[in-house]
Amino acid sequence: MKIDKKNLLFTNKALFLLIVPLIIEQFLAVIVGMVDSMIVARAGEAAVSGVSLVDQVMILMINLFAALATGGAVVAGQYLGRQEKEKGSKAASQLIYFILISSVVVMIVVYLLKPFVIHVLFGKIDAAVERHASIYFDIVTASIPFIALYNGGAAIFRTMGNSGVTMKIALLMNVINVVGDIGLVYGFGMGTAGVAIPTLVSRAVAAFVILFLLLDQSRLLHIAKTAKIRLDFKMVKRILRIGIPNGLENSMFQVGKIVVLGLVSSFGTYAIAANAVSNILALLQILPGIALGLATTAVISRCIGANDYEQAKYYNRKIIIIAHIAIGMMSVVTYLLLPVFMKIYGLSPEAEREVYIIITMHSIGCTLIWPESFILPSTLRAAGDANIALYISTFSMWAFRIGSAFLLAKVLGMGVSSVWVAMMIDWGFRCVLFIIRYYSGKWKDKAVV
């Protein structure tokens, strides 16, 4: 590729300032998740299991609105690439308006579906696990609009290349969360509720802070200073052109995880606990990749808006190489620290043995194929080619992640590790198809503005 490095949209310094705060932000989120699970572990494996089950549903909601935020970021980013800042700010405002309305509706629906989620979706669980899950569900569901608005605002700041702001707000949010956890659980003995309440409060504070900052009209992208919510359906349609396929993809992905949770639950409380701890450690391993995926949206959308596809290919290759290296390094560190994590969580011998098997397998898989499986589709979405990512991911999830998991568990009797083997098969299939799509070049004519 012939690139004029004197006229790059993002210098190495600009990329560094975009990516590093994102990695720190993602790291803070994982650390707080670990602290939450460690603190609630004082109430036993039933509490850990109950909280982890509900968190899977909450992650579904978070991913849904994060996907919608990605749609807004792509539209605003492409406008910035075209040097149309006013339209970019209009896209930012419409994103926030739509998120506010839709997140409140979703929150109400989730509350109404609580009996189905607890008694049907989670499968047959112990009474103690059900009690903790119910308490956590009631409190954390109220935070859906707040975390949705925060994600929308954060996507706008990242599109501007200013991830430092979101990192600082994430730090504030996490400090409130951890201090609240310690105070309510250790100080007042509130157990599961003591972990849930700080989560709600911290998300509310984060939402208000980031919206306040976006009201600054001097920013490259900002939201309108008005109390009247007026949806521009033409602009919303552009956002949804990326947001809906991405939202469906993320939702299907999380639904698949929740469906598989019923399978995990059938192996007993120790398996639920092992799966919960493995999820946290696995997330820690792919943390740099998640941050780089967010950066990809901001970078590639600007390239597409500027109609510079050579730069888009240049940055895609650069980010994927960085992802392989960073994920590999994080995987090695996490694996070496497994004995420390096992002492912290205090799992039963059965659960500890499963965690070792799962993380060993995950360390290899995420280093080799995660970037192509998840950063490449971020490039396609940023170019406007969101539908193909939806089709590939949905088919792969139902055919391989879910189908293989039940086959391995029920036919081969592999236990909870079957879920993770199936996930690796899913990643491999996605990896191959996304590489084929990328090199076909069909994503180059999908711009949304």
PLY file of the C-alpha trace (Angstrom):
ply
format ascii 1.0
element vertex 449
property float x
property float y
property float z
element edge 448
property int vertex1
property int vertex2
end_header
0.00 0.00 0.00
1.32 3.43 -0.96
0.56 5.85 1.86
1.62 9.47 2.14
2.60 9.43 5.80
2.85 13.21 5.87
-0.90 13.49 5.35
-2.22 10.76 7.62
-5.56 11.44 9.31
-4.15 9.97 12.54
-0.48 10.32 13.44
1.15 7.73 15.70
0.81 10.19 18.56
-2.90 10.71 17.85
-3.44 6.94 17.75
-1.54 6.56 21.01
-3.66 9.25 22.70
-6.81 7.55 21.41
-5.91 3.94 22.20
-4.14 4.13 25.57
-7.00 5.86 27.45
-9.39 3.32 25.91
-7.27 0.45 27.23
-7.14 2.07 30.68
-10.91 2.60 30.59
-11.56 -1.02 29.66
-9.08 -2.18 32.30
-10.90 -0.16 34.96
-14.21 -1.72 33.94
-12.78 -5.23 34.25
-11.11 -4.49 37.58
-14.36 -3.17 39.02
-16.14 -6.29 37.79
-13.55 -8.38 39.56
-13.84 -6.32 42.75
-17.64 -6.68 42.64
-17.41 -10.45 42.34
-14.77 -10.67 45.08
-16.84 -8.59 47.48
-20.08 -10.42 46.81
-18.17 -13.70 47.22
-18.36 -13.06 50.97
-21.94 -14.31 50.73
-20.80 -17.58 49.09
-20.87 -19.19 45.65
-24.65 -18.79 45.45
-24.27 -15.01 45.56
-21.49 -15.05 42.95
-23.62 -17.25 40.72
-26.77 -15.13 41.12
-24.97 -11.89 40.31
-23.14 -13.42 37.34
-26.39 -14.74 35.84
-28.09 -11.34 36.00
-24.96 -9.63 34.70
-25.30 -11.64 31.49
-28.71 -10.04 30.92
-27.39 -6.60 31.81
-24.48 -7.05 29.41
-27.08 -7.80 26.72
-28.71 -4.43 27.41
-25.38 -2.62 27.55
-24.23 -4.18 24.28
-27.53 -3.28 22.62
-27.07 0.41 23.31
-23.32 0.32 22.76
-24.15 -0.97 19.28
-26.58 1.89 18.74
-23.88 4.28 19.93
-21.54 2.76 17.34
-24.09 3.64 14.66
-24.06 7.25 15.78
-20.27 7.28 15.99
-19.94 5.95 12.43
-22.32 8.57 11.02
-20.71 11.43 12.97
-17.23 10.16 12.09
-17.98 10.01 8.39
-19.33 13.57 8.54
-16.11 14.70 10.24
-14.11 12.97 7.50
-16.12 15.03 5.00
-15.39 18.20 7.04
-19.12 18.64 7.78
-18.92 19.36 11.50
-22.45 20.76 11.91
-24.02 17.61 10.49
-21.72 15.58 12.73
-23.04 17.41 15.79
-26.59 16.94 14.58
-25.94 13.20 14.35
-24.58 13.30 17.92
-27.73 15.03 19.20
-30.04 12.63 17.43
-28.10 9.68 18.85
-28.58 10.93 22.42
-32.28 11.67 21.88
-32.97 8.24 20.44
-30.99 6.46 23.16
-32.87 8.31 25.89
-36.29 7.32 24.57
-35.46 3.74 23.65
-33.51 2.93 26.85
-36.42 3.94 29.08
-38.74 1.70 27.06
-36.27 -1.20 27.27
-35.89 -0.77 31.03
-39.67 -1.08 31.51
-39.80 -4.18 29.31
-36.94 -5.82 31.23
-38.76 -5.28 34.54
-41.91 -6.84 33.07
-39.91 -9.85 31.86
-38.27 -10.54 35.24
-40.29 -13.74 35.99
-39.38 -15.16 32.58
-35.70 -14.29 32.98
-35.33 -15.70 36.51
-37.48 -18.81 36.20
-37.21 -19.76 32.53
-34.13 -18.24 30.94
-31.76 -19.14 33.76
-33.07 -22.70 33.86
-33.22 -24.72 37.07
-31.16 -22.91 39.72
-30.91 -23.30 43.49
-33.24 -21.25 45.69
-30.28 -19.36 47.18
-28.96 -18.44 43.72
-32.45 -17.30 42.70
-32.78 -15.06 45.77
-29.49 -13.25 45.10
-30.29 -12.94 41.38
-33.69 -11.36 42.15
-32.23 -8.72 44.48
-29.50 -7.77 42.03
-31.94 -7.71 39.10
-34.36 -5.29 40.80
-31.71 -2.67 41.49
-29.37 -2.87 38.49
-32.15 -2.84 35.86
-32.86 0.79 36.83
-29.38 1.71 35.57
-30.10 0.76 31.95
-30.94 4.32 30.73
-27.90 5.75 32.51
-25.34 3.32 31.12
-26.97 3.65 27.67
-26.59 7.45 27.72
-23.03 7.17 28.98
-22.12 4.80 26.15
-23.70 7.14 23.62
-21.74 10.11 24.97
-18.54 8.08 25.17
-18.89 7.04 21.51
-19.19 10.69 20.51
-16.02 11.66 22.40
-14.10 8.75 20.86
-15.20 9.86 17.41
-13.57 13.22 18.16
-10.39 11.31 19.08
-10.82 12.41 22.71
-10.91 9.18 24.69
-9.17 10.88 27.62
-12.50 12.34 28.75
-14.22 8.96 28.79
-11.28 7.47 30.68
-11.58 10.11 33.43
-15.34 9.63 33.72
-14.86 5.86 33.82
-12.36 6.37 36.65
-14.90 8.46 38.56
-17.62 5.88 37.93
-15.43 3.05 39.13
-14.25 4.88 42.27
-17.88 5.47 43.24
-18.63 1.81 42.55
-15.74 0.36 44.56
-16.07 2.75 47.52
-19.80 2.12 47.58
-19.30 -1.65 47.44
-16.87 -1.63 50.35
-18.99 0.72 52.42
-22.33 -1.03 51.92
-21.09 -4.63 52.00
-18.41 -4.46 54.68
-19.77 -1.46 56.59
-23.51 -2.21 56.53
-23.51 -5.91 55.67
-25.89 -5.42 52.74
-24.58 -8.33 50.64
-25.83 -8.47 47.06
-27.79 -5.21 47.38
-24.59 -3.54 48.59
-22.95 -4.38 45.26
-25.96 -3.39 43.14
-26.70 0.07 44.59
-23.24 1.57 43.86
-23.51 0.24 40.30
-26.75 2.19 39.83
-25.41 5.38 41.42
-22.09 5.34 39.54
-23.80 4.90 36.17
-26.20 7.75 36.89
-23.32 10.09 37.79
-21.38 9.09 34.66
-24.38 9.77 32.42
-25.00 13.24 33.83
-21.31 14.22 33.66
-20.77 13.14 30.05
-23.98 14.82 28.84
-23.01 18.03 30.63
-19.63 18.01 28.86
-21.27 17.40 25.47
-23.37 20.54 25.89
-20.19 22.60 25.36
-20.87 24.11 21.94
-17.16 24.75 21.30
-16.39 21.03 20.99
-15.79 19.48 17.58
-18.94 17.42 18.20
-21.60 18.52 20.67
-25.29 18.09 21.44
-27.94 20.79 21.17
-28.75 22.92 24.21
-32.47 22.33 24.36
-35.00 20.58 26.56
-37.12 19.69 23.54
-36.48 16.31 22.00
-37.06 16.42 18.25
-36.15 13.35 16.26
-34.90 13.87 12.70
-35.95 10.54 11.25
-33.70 10.92 8.22
-30.66 11.22 10.47
-31.93 8.54 12.84
-32.33 6.23 9.85
-28.64 6.70 8.99
-27.68 5.89 12.57
-29.94 2.84 12.65
-28.52 1.59 9.35
-25.40 0.75 11.36
-26.93 0.56 14.83
-29.67 -1.99 14.11
-27.47 -4.65 12.47
-24.79 -4.05 15.08
-27.36 -4.14 17.87
-28.91 -7.32 16.56
-25.47 -8.87 16.22
-24.46 -7.94 19.77
-27.84 -8.95 21.16
-27.79 -12.30 19.39
-24.28 -12.83 20.66
-25.36 -12.17 24.24
-28.59 -14.16 23.85
-26.42 -17.06 22.78
-24.37 -16.70 25.95
-27.54 -16.59 28.04
-28.96 -19.67 26.30
-25.72 -21.49 27.01
-25.97 -20.37 30.65
-28.87 -22.78 31.02
-26.48 -25.52 29.94
-23.82 -24.29 32.38
-26.37 -24.18 35.21
-27.21 -27.84 34.63
-23.68 -28.80 35.72
-24.21 -27.37 39.21
-23.28 -24.32 41.28
-19.53 -25.02 41.02
-19.77 -24.85 37.20
-21.66 -21.53 37.32
-18.98 -20.10 39.62
-16.14 -21.44 37.44
-17.78 -20.00 34.33
-18.29 -16.63 36.05
-14.66 -16.33 37.14
-13.44 -17.55 33.74
-15.54 -14.87 32.05
-13.83 -12.17 34.10
-10.32 -13.50 33.44
-11.05 -14.05 29.74
-12.34 -10.50 29.46
-9.11 -9.30 31.03
-7.15 -11.12 28.32
-9.03 -9.59 25.39
-9.26 -6.16 27.01
-6.70 -4.52 24.68
-8.60 -5.91 21.70
-11.88 -4.43 22.89
-10.23 -1.03 23.26
-8.68 -1.32 19.81
-12.07 -2.27 18.36
-13.53 0.97 19.73
-10.62 2.91 18.27
-11.15 1.20 14.92
-14.65 2.67 14.62
-13.38 6.22 15.19
-10.39 5.87 12.86
-11.92 3.97 9.95
-15.14 6.04 9.84
-13.05 9.22 9.42
-11.08 7.56 6.60
-14.28 6.49 4.85
-15.77 9.98 5.20
-12.63 11.40 3.60
-12.99 8.78 0.81
-9.47 7.52 1.54
-9.70 3.74 1.41
-5.94 3.23 1.30
-5.63 4.87 4.70
-8.53 2.72 5.93
-6.62 -0.42 4.90
-3.40 0.94 6.39
-4.97 1.59 9.79
-6.90 -1.69 9.76
-3.69 -3.67 9.28
-1.83 -1.61 11.88
-4.52 -1.97 14.55
-4.89 -5.73 14.02
-1.12 -6.27 14.39
-1.14 -4.24 17.61
-4.11 -6.29 18.81
-2.34 -9.63 18.32
0.68 -8.42 20.27
-1.28 -6.76 23.09
-3.72 -9.66 23.56
-0.84 -12.14 23.56
0.99 -10.20 26.26
-2.14 -9.85 28.40
-2.92 -13.55 28.01
0.54 -14.54 29.26
0.27 -12.24 32.27
-3.21 -13.48 33.16
-2.18 -17.11 32.84
0.88 -16.63 35.05
-1.27 -14.94 37.70
-3.87 -17.73 37.80
-2.65 -19.06 41.19
-3.13 -15.58 42.66
-6.63 -15.24 41.22
-7.59 -18.67 42.57
-6.58 -17.64 46.09
-8.54 -14.40 45.80
-11.76 -16.04 44.63
-11.51 -19.02 47.00
-13.34 -21.39 44.64
-14.00 -25.03 45.37
-11.42 -27.52 43.99
-13.84 -28.58 41.23
-14.44 -24.99 40.13
-10.73 -24.14 40.30
-9.81 -27.09 38.08
-12.33 -25.99 35.43
-10.98 -22.42 35.46
-7.46 -23.66 34.74
-8.68 -25.71 31.77
-10.79 -22.88 30.36
-8.19 -20.11 30.68
-5.42 -22.25 29.19
-7.57 -22.83 26.12
-8.75 -19.23 25.93
-5.20 -17.84 26.17
-4.22 -19.63 22.97
-7.41 -18.95 21.04
-7.74 -15.23 21.73
-4.10 -14.56 20.86
-4.32 -16.30 17.49
-7.75 -15.46 16.06
-9.63 -12.89 18.19
-8.44 -9.76 16.28
-9.62 -11.01 12.88
-12.88 -12.25 14.41
-13.80 -8.96 16.08
-11.67 -6.04 14.84
-12.21 -6.81 11.15
-16.02 -6.55 11.55
-15.47 -3.21 13.35
-13.71 -2.01 10.19
-16.58 -3.24 8.03
-19.17 -1.49 10.24
-17.21 1.77 10.23
-17.29 1.59 6.42
-21.08 1.08 6.51
-20.96 -2.66 5.77
-22.82 -3.65 8.95
-25.27 -6.19 7.50
-22.60 -8.71 6.51
-21.19 -8.66 10.05
-24.68 -9.43 11.35
-25.23 -12.33 8.95
-21.86 -13.98 9.58
-21.95 -13.55 13.34
-25.54 -14.73 13.77
-25.07 -17.87 11.69
-21.79 -18.70 13.38
-23.21 -18.24 16.86
-26.27 -20.48 16.42
-24.50 -23.10 14.33
-21.25 -23.31 16.24
-21.27 -21.54 19.62
-24.66 -22.92 20.69
-24.94 -26.03 18.53
-21.42 -27.23 19.29
-21.77 -26.48 23.01
-24.83 -28.71 23.41
-23.29 -31.39 21.20
-20.04 -31.46 23.17
-21.82 -31.34 26.52
-24.66 -33.78 25.93
-23.00 -36.24 23.55
-19.36 -36.13 24.62
-19.97 -35.19 28.26
-17.29 -32.49 28.34
-18.85 -30.43 31.13
-18.60 -26.65 31.41
-15.46 -26.52 29.22
-17.65 -27.57 26.27
-19.04 -24.01 26.17
-15.57 -22.60 25.72
-14.49 -25.14 23.10
-17.60 -24.21 21.12
-16.67 -20.54 21.42
-13.27 -21.24 19.85
-14.96 -23.03 16.94
-17.24 -20.00 16.51
-14.25 -17.63 16.44
-12.46 -19.72 13.84
-15.43 -19.68 11.46
-15.96 -15.91 11.91
-12.27 -15.28 11.33
-12.25 -17.04 7.96
-15.41 -15.39 6.64
-14.50 -11.87 7.74
-11.10 -12.17 6.09
-12.79 -13.27 2.85
-15.23 -10.35 3.02
-12.50 -7.81 3.73
-10.29 -8.88 0.84
-13.28 -8.95 -1.52
-13.37 -5.15 -1.25
-17.19 -5.07 -1.29
-17.21 -2.90 1.85
-15.82 0.05 -0.08
-19.17 1.19 -1.50
-21.24 1.12 1.71
-20.70 4.64 3.16
-23.77 5.97 5.01
-23.30 9.72 4.31
0 1
1 2
2 3
3 4
4 5
5 6
6 7
7 8
8 9
9 10
10 11
11 12
12 13
13 14
14 15
15 16
16 17
17 18
18 19
19 20
20 21
21 22
22 23
23 24
24 25
25 26
26 27
27 28
28 29
29 30
30 31
31 32
32 33
33 34
34 35
35 36
36 37
37 38
38 39
39 40
40 41
41 42
42 43
43 44
44 45
45 46
46 47
47 48
48 49
49 50
50 51
51 52
52 53
53 54
54 55
55 56
56 57
57 58
58 59
59 60
60 61
61 62
62 63
63 64
64 65
65 66
66 67
67 68
68 69
69 70
70 71
71 72
72 73
73 74
74 75
75 76
76 77
77 78
78 79
79 80
80 81
81 82
82 83
83 84
84 85
85 86
86 87
87 88
88 89
89 90
90 91
91 92
92 93
93 94
94 95
95 96
96 97
97 98
98 99
99 100
100 101
101 102
102 103
103 104
104 105
105 106
106 107
107 108
108 109
109 110
110 111
111 112
112 113
113 114
114 115
115 116
116 117
117 118
118 119
119 120
120 121
121 122
122 123
123 124
124 125
125 126
126 127
127 128
128 129
129 130
130 131
131 132
132 133
133 134
134 135
135 136
136 137
137 138
138 139
139 140
140 141
141 142
142 143
143 144
144 145
145 146
146 147
147 148
148 149
149 150
150 151
151 152
152 153
153 154
154 155
155 156
156 157
157 158
158 159
159 160
160 161
161 162
162 163
163 164
164 165
165 166
166 167
167 168
168 169
169 170
170 171
171 172
172 173
173 174
174 175
175 176
176 177
177 178
178 179
179 180
180 181
181 182
182 183
183 184
184 185
185 186
186 187
187 188
188 189
189 190
190 191
191 192
192 193
193 194
194 195
195 196
196 197
197 198
198 199
199 200
200 201
201 202
202 203
203 204
204 205
205 206
206 207
207 208
208 209
209 210
210 211
211 212
212 213
213 214
214 215
215 216
216 217
217 218
218 219
219 220
220 221
221 222
222 223
223 224
224 225
225 226
226 227
227 228
228 229
229 230
230 231
231 232
232 233
233 234
234 235
235 236
236 237
237 238
238 239
239 240
240 241
241 242
242 243
243 244
244 245
245 246
246 247
247 248
248 249
249 250
250 251
251 252
252 253
253 254
254 255
255 256
256 257
257 258
258 259
259 260
260 261
261 262
262 263
263 264
264 265
265 266
266 267
267 268
268 269
269 270
270 271
271 272
272 273
273 274
274 275
275 276
276 277
277 278
278 279
279 280
280 281
281 282
282 283
283 284
284 285
285 286
286 287
287 288
288 289
289 290
290 291
291 292
292 293
293 294
294 295
295 296
296 297
297 298
298 299
299 300
300 301
301 302
302 303
303 304
304 305
305 306
306 307
307 308
308 309
309 310
310 311
311 312
312 313
313 314
314 315
315 316
316 317
317 318
318 319
319 320
320 321
321 322
322 323
323 324
324 325
325 326
326 327
327 328
328 329
329 330
330 331
331 332
332 333
333 334
334 335
335 336
336 337
337 338
338 339
339 340
340 341
341 342
342 343
343 344
344 345
345 346
346 347
347 348
348 349
349 350
350 351
351 352
352 353
353 354
354 355
355 356
356 357
357 358
358 359
359 360
360 361
361 362
362 363
363 364
364 365
365 366
366 367
367 368
368 369
369 370
370 371
371 372
372 373
373 374
374 375
375 376
376 377
377 378
378 379
379 380
380 381
381 382
382 383
383 384
384 385
385 386
386 387
387 388
388 389
389 390
390 391
391 392
392 393
393 394
394 395
395 396
396 397
397 398
398 399
399 400
400 401
401 402
402 403
403 404
404 405
405 406
406 407
407 408
408 409
409 410
410 411
411 412
412 413
413 414
414 415
415 416
416 417
417 418
418 419
419 420
420 421
421 422
422 423
423 424
424 425
425 426
426 427
427 428
428 429
429 430
430 431
431 432
432 433
433 434
434 435
435 436
436 437
437 438
438 439
439 440
440 441
441 442
442 443
443 444
444 445
445 446
446 447
447 448
